[in-house]
Every structure is written in C-alpha cells, then in structure tokens.
C-alpha cells in the first residue's frame, strides 16, 4: 500500500515531467499530500472520492488511483529538499501508539492569531489552552517581512503586547495559571538578520526565526 509520503514523491516527480498548469497542479498536490489527514489508500479502499483530499481534482485522482492499483517502485533516495519528512497521517499514527504523551504537554510555543494569518483571537487561543490545562502559550504571529501572511510591524507588535499584558492580568484575576508569552515568528535574510528592530524584540519572551523564504533557492 502506497503511503501519503510515497504518493507525495510520485506527484513531485510527475510535476517535474509536466509543464505549465499541469506541473503546478501536481506540485501543489505533492505539497498537500503531506497534510492529508487520512491515507489516500484508505480513502480509496472505502470507495470514497480522492477529491475529498486537499488539492486533488478529477484528473490527478485518476493518476493516484492508477498508482494505487499498480504501485510503482518509489526510491528511498529523494532530493534533499524533499527528504526527511513524514506525513500528517503518519505522524498521527505514530503518536497514537502511545497516547499518554498528550498528558505531558505543558504548553505551545507557536501560535498564530488574527494579528497575522491565524483565524482566532489571542483570548480564544488562551481559552483553548486553558481547556487543555496548558501552563503557557507563545503568540508567534508573522513579522512584517512576510506580507502574504499579514506580517506585523514594530507598532503592531507593541499593540499586541499591550493586549497580551491585559489578558495575562485578566487570567490572574480569574485564578487561571496560564501565562501568555509575547513572541514573534521573524523572517531571517541570507545573512541571518531579522526584519524587526532589536528594541521591539527586547520585551519578548521568546522568538522563532524562519528561513523558508529561501527554500526555493535550494
């Protein structure tokens, strides 16, 4: 049975053989395969449409079904940019082997909110964390260099900090032990320099640096 990781590799190779719109469609499907919540093989075995899966249309569904019917050999040697990844479905399967790990989680140090590309407010993130008995969370919205994700600048980061300060006060007064940390997911350039001023970062509890903007150069 082909796994989603193997299907992702087959889709990526097909994208390299195609051109134009087809190439982009296969490449998009290859990236999405890592995030499918179920194994495509299981979806097919249940006589469900593979178009339920993200970025799969009727044309690519036919190709995947051909691979599932007659699985081709998938080399373990993949290009470095595509190696050492596992799919969401694989990760969930591995974590389910020892479900007790959930009880040991104390917090989450990467959370995006409506301040950038998230869908919830900081207060909503705090409520969800409290329900999970977390001790801390870090609000790590994107920095200003990532415009496509609504990255925030220094002024917005300061306003967000004031909101977090007020929320922490409210949490303490209500007897909750959760602490919300100020943080940011900051873009780094090729020299390792960030896109936010050092002064704006000095009051943060932690920070995350990302270099994903340069993956395409690899």
PyMOL commands that set and color helices and strands:
alter all, ss='L'
color gray80, all
select helices_A, chain A and resi 4-17+20-33+40-45+50-52+58-69+80-82+88-97+99-104+122-131+147-149+154-173+198-201+212-217
alter helices_A, ss='H'
color red, helices_A
select strands_A, chain A and resi 107-111+136-139+179-182+185-187+208-210
alter strands_A, ss='S'
color yellow, strands_A
deselect
rebuild
show_as cartoon
